[in-house]
Amino acid sequence: MSLAKPSGFATDVISVATRAIRSLLREPEAIIPALVIPVFFYAINIGSLQDVAEQLPGDIDFKAFQLPVAIIFAVTGVSRANVVVTDIQTGYLDKLLITPIRRSALLLGMMIADFVLVFGLSLMVVGLGFIVGVRFESGPLGVLAFLIIAAGWGLAFTGFPYTIALRTGNPAAVNSSFLIFFPFAFLTSSFLPLEALTSWLRTVARWNPVTYLLEGLRSLITEGWVAEDLLRAVAAVVGIALVTFTMAFRSLQKRVATG
Amino acid sequence: MLSSPVLSDGETSVKLPAVTAITTNDLCRSFGEEHAVAGVDLAVQDGEIYGFLGPNGAGKSTTVRMLCTLLGPTSGSASVLGLDVVDAAAEVRLRIGVALQEAALDEKQTGREILELQGRLYGMKGTVLAERIDTVLQFIDIGDAIDRRVGTYSGGMKRRVDLASSLLHEPEVLFLDEPTTGLDPVSRAKVWEEVKRLNEDLGVTIFLTTQYLEEADVLADRVGIIDSGRLVAEGTPEQLKREVGNDLIVVELGQISDVPLDVIKGVPGVTGASLHGQELSVSSSDGAGLVSGLVVALADVDVPIESLTLRTPSLDDVFLAATGHRIEPGEDPTGEQPIDTDTEEVER
């Protein structure tokens, strides 16, 4: 008689997430670039643009202005999609699919691990901000909201690499998903306020959800609790998440189909 | 044995009637124009070890992937323990164990972590899971390495952990897809020993695919030979070999590939003769007594003999008789040859 019984959806998700978090801790080499890149750009952007930016009208604290950008650089594109590809290539995914695991748990578990990672990365970048003197007008709860929204963005973006991983099973294709990061991260107010951009870039930036994400995050630092800015930031994250998660879970469905 | 399997759903237990462990009806699977499995009918009984023998690309793995719910059939049907592999895929998964070719395991985890994850996905936890892991570890010889990361394991160790993970939930049917391909002879012998023990001690029905004739011969109660997606012969290894003949004389003919078979079949004592390329196979109930008569008969028709081998038939000969060509295993790093039992070679 078999000892097996359906394990429950939560157990499936937690089991996959535990495995993913454990392997994450065992490959710090995969996390280090995600930390070095934002610190590097934070230092360079401040070093090169602080004096110029702070002469602009509007009384900008450029270190505070740049902190959300560093966060975006840290968390955008970080995912366990490479693990999914390895699982596909080695056949470990098949081994999991032979178990009674709920198929969606395979992706959700990975995403939980991603959220833990991007939250941790955001925490470290915020810590860096504190070291250089950035303070939050919105207080400690504002810091928490900042971290959750930032990590939420990181999570929302994981849908892109997962979609590519599940569609192609190809590590090179997953690595090139980093390219999607560029229009999101640079066609926006990442270096200067929206008003200081040339008109074409300003127009493009108004269509970029990252613009609203940055404004919301910045408002928590420099202005306190501004409902309108926060709602727009959350809407940007949720909007992107809806699109990317739909793509990713459809790709999963296709990958595990037996037809 | 599984004469009266019980399906537990956690709350209630339902007695099910005895069923054949695996049944397929005209099972087909195509990939575009390629017919990987082209109408296979199987009936594997409870408690038996069924060897599915065939060369690379014969359709073995595709059949296993359909039986363990990873792949849907293009047409035909298959059931495991009476459960349709398409309509009742979730129930099938709960009751089967599978060790696929290549023993894919996450190299960043330890063997024990792999087993724990596997166990949890089958609804096991706490002391039940810990005890089950201890039990399956007794089946595989891995020692303290179970707490090392899989990335440090040899191919044989990975296979054994994979086998252990497929046993955790006490499956009623175990699928082993080429469990020893790429293993050295010592590791191969260990896997054979474990497979036999599982079947004999626990009564697990085992469906084993292999491209190694010796493996099928040593392990399987019954063998199905698959070639180009079709089942070409089936029976116990002894039955299949007996169909070829008690003794077999294999004559290598050098450059000549045309032999008057009528003449050969007319030699007293010959029960069958067939020509495959430059290889003449002659079966007889008394091979030793036939050798001289056969040599004379070949000399009479001016057929030069390169070499002559007298032996008992192997599954390779069964395969040759059924398909017209010999089985050619893929890469075999052990350098082992398919079986030739009781070989006595006579050079001209």
Interface residues (C-beta under 8 A of the other chain):
Chain A: M1 S2 L3 A4 K5 P6 S7 G8 T11 D12 S15 T18 R19 R22 S23 R26 E27 D87 T90 G91 Y92 D94 K95 L96 L97 I98 T99 P100 I101 T258 G259
Chain B: P5 V6 L7 S8 D9 G10 C68 T69 L70 L71 G72 V86 A89 A90 R93 L94 R95 I96 V98 L100 Q101 E102 A104 L105 D106 K108 Q109 E113 L117 Q118 R120 L121 Y122 G123 M124 K125 V128 R132 R149 D162 S165 L168 H169 E170 P171 E172
